[in-house]
Amino acid sequence: ACGAAFSPAYSCLMFADLHLEKGSSYARGRQFLPPYDSADTLRRMAQAIARHKPARVIALGDSFHDRDAADRLGAQERSALETLSHAAHFTWIAGNHDPHPPSWLNGEVVQELRLGGLLLRHEPLAVPHAGEVAGHLHPCASVAKWGRSVRRRCFVSDGLRLILPSFGAYTGGLDVGDAAFASLFTGSFHAYMLGTRRVYAMARRIAV
């Protein structure tokens, strides 16, 4: 329900689209948001790592909102990130926002990673690949009942590939009915919407 994916078989915890320092990026453009997004994202990461105690943590790209985001991290946030990176073996997958993550990060930086039958990358491939796990699209879904509508971040999967929700505090989302998802899922799939304590599976179908 926190928005991370855990594989017990590989003792691997996966996060997508942290977008650290998005708030400070907006501030440079005079769009002022509370400057606590990185601290909140790292706090929730720490909770997930403490809960699952993974041997490996994989960040699926766009961990930093822009090329200079790492330089804008406060001392406490950088210390928190360094502490987390010592709790498990970290792999940082490069994203379109952070094609060259900072060299001081603990762990390895790669373009994509194969882990058993899984292919871990930032952007989903145009051609479906069995076992693909990706981020990038920040999926969200809505459900309406009794005159009320609820919109939540979600996982998306058709059993062949899995798209993770964005984990960053200020990342927003793209509805699973968008054309970007129609190009990836040609038939039925499920949106696993994040609740307070669990995820809720909602069947979806791409209109043809």
C-alpha positions as CSV (number, residue, x, y, z in Angstrom):
1,A,0.0,0.0,0.0
2,C,3.0,2.4,0.3
3,G,3.6,2.2,-3.4
4,A,6.8,0.1,-3.4
5,A,7.0,-3.4,-4.9
6,F,8.7,-6.3,-2.9
7,S,9.9,-9.5,-4.4
8,P,10.4,-12.1,-1.6
9,A,12.1,-14.5,-4.1
10,Y,14.9,-12.0,-4.6
11,S,14.6,-10.1,-1.3
12,C,14.3,-7.0,-3.5
13,L,12.4,-3.8,-2.8
14,M,11.6,-1.5,-5.8
15,F,10.7,2.2,-5.9
16,A,9.8,4.2,-8.9
17,D,10.0,7.9,-9.6
18,L,11.2,9.4,-6.3
19,H,11.7,12.8,-7.9
20,L,13.8,14.1,-5.0
21,E,13.9,17.9,-4.8
22,K,11.0,18.5,-7.1
23,G,9.8,21.1,-4.7
24,S,13.0,23.1,-4.9
25,S,12.9,22.8,-8.7
26,Y,9.5,24.4,-8.7
27,A,10.7,27.1,-6.3
28,R,13.3,28.2,-8.8
29,G,10.5,28.8,-11.3
30,R,8.7,30.8,-8.6
31,Q,6.1,28.1,-7.9
32,F,6.4,27.8,-4.2
33,L,5.5,24.5,-2.5
34,P,6.3,23.4,1.0
35,P,10.0,22.4,0.8
36,Y,9.6,19.0,2.6
37,D,9.0,16.6,-0.3
38,S,12.4,15.0,-0.2
39,A,12.3,14.5,3.6
40,D,8.8,12.9,3.3
41,T,9.8,10.6,0.4
42,L,13.0,9.4,2.2
43,R,11.0,8.9,5.5
44,R,8.5,6.6,3.6
45,M,11.4,4.8,1.9
46,A,12.9,4.2,5.3
47,Q,9.7,2.8,6.6
48,A,9.3,0.4,3.7
49,I,12.9,-0.8,4.0
50,A,12.5,-1.3,7.8
51,R,9.4,-3.3,7.2
52,H,10.7,-5.7,4.5
53,K,14.4,-5.7,5.4
54,P,15.5,-6.3,1.7
55,A,18.9,-7.5,0.7
56,R,18.6,-5.3,-2.4
57,V,16.9,-2.0,-3.2
58,I,16.3,-0.9,-6.8
59,A,15.2,2.7,-7.7
60,L,13.6,2.5,-11.2
61,G,14.8,5.9,-12.5
62,D,13.9,9.6,-12.0
63,S,15.1,9.3,-8.4
64,F,16.2,13.0,-8.7
65,H,13.9,15.5,-10.4
66,D,16.6,17.1,-12.5
67,R,20.3,17.1,-13.1
68,D,21.1,19.5,-10.2
69,A,18.6,18.1,-7.7
70,A,21.2,16.1,-5.8
71,D,23.2,19.3,-5.2
72,R,20.1,20.9,-3.6
73,L,19.5,18.2,-1.1
74,G,19.8,19.5,2.5
75,A,22.3,18.0,4.9
76,Q,19.7,16.0,6.7
77,E,18.2,14.6,3.6
78,R,21.6,13.7,2.2
79,S,22.5,12.0,5.5
80,A,19.1,10.1,5.4
81,L,19.8,8.9,1.9
82,E,23.3,7.8,2.7
83,T,22.0,5.9,5.8
84,L,19.4,4.1,3.6
85,S,21.9,3.2,1.0
86,H,23.9,1.3,3.7
87,A,20.9,-0.7,4.8
88,A,20.9,-2.8,1.6
89,H,22.7,-3.1,-1.8
90,F,21.3,-0.2,-3.9
91,T,20.9,-0.2,-7.7
92,W,20.0,3.1,-9.3
93,I,18.5,2.9,-12.8
94,A,19.0,6.1,-14.8
95,G,15.8,7.9,-15.8
96,N,14.9,10.6,-18.3
97,H,15.1,13.2,-15.5
98,D,18.3,11.9,-14.1
99,P,20.3,10.2,-16.9
100,H,23.5,10.6,-14.8
101,P,22.7,10.2,-11.1
102,P,25.3,11.7,-8.8
103,S,28.6,9.9,-8.4
104,W,28.5,10.0,-4.6
105,L,25.6,7.6,-4.4
106,N,26.3,4.3,-2.7
107,G,25.5,1.4,-5.0
108,E,25.6,0.9,-8.8
109,V,24.1,3.0,-11.5
110,V,22.8,1.1,-14.6
111,Q,20.5,1.7,-17.6
112,E,18.5,-1.4,-17.0
113,L,18.8,-4.6,-14.9
114,R,17.9,-8.2,-15.4
115,L,17.1,-10.1,-12.2
116,G,16.1,-13.7,-12.9
117,G,13.1,-13.5,-15.2
118,L,12.6,-9.8,-14.5
119,L,13.7,-6.9,-16.7
120,L,13.9,-3.7,-14.6
121,R,14.0,-0.4,-16.4
122,H,12.7,3.2,-16.2
123,E,10.5,3.5,-19.3
124,P,8.3,0.6,-20.5
125,L,9.4,-0.9,-23.8
126,A,7.2,-0.2,-26.8
127,V,7.1,-4.0,-27.5
128,P,5.9,-6.0,-24.5
129,H,8.6,-8.0,-22.7
130,A,7.5,-10.7,-20.3
131,G,8.7,-9.8,-16.8
132,E,9.2,-6.2,-17.4
133,V,9.0,-3.9,-14.3
134,A,9.1,-0.2,-15.0
135,G,8.0,3.2,-13.8
136,H,8.0,6.6,-15.7
137,L,4.2,6.9,-16.3
138,H,3.1,7.7,-12.7
139,P,-0.2,5.7,-13.1
140,C,-3.4,6.7,-11.3
141,A,-6.9,5.3,-11.4
142,S,-10.3,6.5,-10.3
143,V,-13.4,4.7,-9.1
144,A,-16.8,6.2,-8.6
145,K,-19.6,4.9,-6.4
146,W,-22.7,6.4,-4.8
147,G,-22.0,9.8,-6.5
148,R,-18.4,10.0,-5.2
149,S,-15.2,9.6,-7.0
150,V,-11.8,8.5,-5.5
151,R,-8.5,8.9,-7.4
152,R,-5.4,7.0,-6.2
153,R,-2.0,6.1,-7.4
154,C,-1.8,2.5,-8.6
155,F,0.2,-0.4,-9.9
156,V,-0.8,-1.5,-13.4
157,S,-0.3,-5.1,-14.7
158,D,-1.7,-7.5,-17.2
159,G,0.3,-10.4,-15.9
160,L,3.0,-9.8,-18.4
161,R,4.4,-6.4,-17.3
162,L,4.1,-4.3,-14.2
163,I,4.2,-0.5,-14.0
164,L,4.8,1.0,-10.6
165,P,3.2,4.1,-9.1
166,S,5.4,7.1,-8.5
167,F,6.7,7.2,-5.0
168,G,7.7,10.8,-4.7
169,A,5.7,13.2,-2.6
170,Y,5.0,15.7,-5.4
171,T,4.8,13.5,-8.4
172,G,1.1,13.5,-9.4
173,G,-0.2,10.9,-11.9
174,L,-1.5,9.9,-15.3
175,D,-4.9,8.2,-15.5
176,V,-4.7,4.6,-16.7
177,G,-7.3,5.5,-19.4
178,D,-4.7,7.7,-21.1
179,A,-3.4,6.8,-24.6
180,A,0.0,6.2,-23.1
181,F,-1.4,3.1,-21.4
182,A,-3.4,2.0,-24.5
183,S,-0.1,1.6,-26.3
184,L,1.2,-0.8,-23.6
185,F,-1.9,-2.8,-22.7
186,T,-3.9,-4.0,-25.7
187,G,-6.6,-5.8,-23.7
188,S,-7.6,-6.2,-20.1
189,F,-5.4,-5.3,-17.1
190,H,-5.7,-4.5,-13.5
191,A,-5.1,-1.2,-11.7
192,Y,-4.0,-2.0,-8.1
193,M,-5.1,1.2,-6.3
194,L,-3.3,2.3,-3.2
195,G,-5.4,2.4,-0.1
196,T,-4.4,3.3,3.5
197,R,-3.6,-0.2,4.5
198,R,-3.9,-2.3,1.3
199,V,-4.2,-2.2,-2.4
200,Y,-7.5,-2.7,-4.3
201,A,-7.6,-4.6,-7.6
202,M,-9.8,-2.9,-10.2
203,A,-10.3,-4.5,-13.6
204,R,-9.8,-2.3,-16.5
205,R,-9.9,-2.7,-20.3
206,I,-8.4,-0.6,-23.1
207,A,-11.2,0.5,-25.4
208,V,-10.6,-0.7,-29.0
